[in-house]
Amino acid sequence: MVGGAPITSEFAKQIGADAYTADAASAAQVAKSFV
């Protein structure tokens, strides 16, 4: 899982990330969905 200002969704796809989020609040929700 990657994200934040320096990362784009396209880059996340290129590196095979399991998820991309634009901010920390979204990251928390996505991380919760993984468990």
C-alpha positions as CSV (number, residue, x, y, z in Angstrom):
1,M,0.0,0.0,0.0
2,V,1.4,3.4,-1.0
3,G,0.1,6.9,-1.2
4,G,0.4,10.5,-0.3
5,A,1.5,13.6,-2.2
6,P,4.7,12.2,-3.8
7,I,3.0,9.1,-5.1
8,T,0.5,8.8,-8.0
9,S,-2.0,6.0,-8.7
10,E,-0.2,5.3,-11.9
11,F,3.1,4.8,-10.1
12,A,1.3,2.5,-7.6
13,K,0.1,0.3,-10.5
14,Q,3.6,0.2,-12.0
15,I,5.2,-1.1,-8.8
16,G,2.4,-3.6,-8.2
17,A,1.1,-2.0,-5.0
18,D,-1.9,-3.6,-3.4
19,A,-3.5,-0.3,-2.8
20,Y,-3.1,3.5,-3.4
21,T,-4.6,6.2,-1.3
22,A,-4.3,10.0,-1.6
23,D,-4.2,10.7,2.2
24,A,-3.7,9.1,5.6
25,A,-7.4,9.0,6.4
26,S,-8.1,6.9,3.3
27,A,-5.1,4.8,4.0
28,A,-6.5,3.9,7.4
29,Q,-9.8,2.8,5.9
30,V,-8.1,0.7,3.2
31,A,-5.8,-0.9,5.7
32,K,-8.7,-1.8,7.9
33,S,-10.4,-3.5,4.9
34,F,-7.3,-5.8,4.5
35,V,-7.7,-7.4,7.9
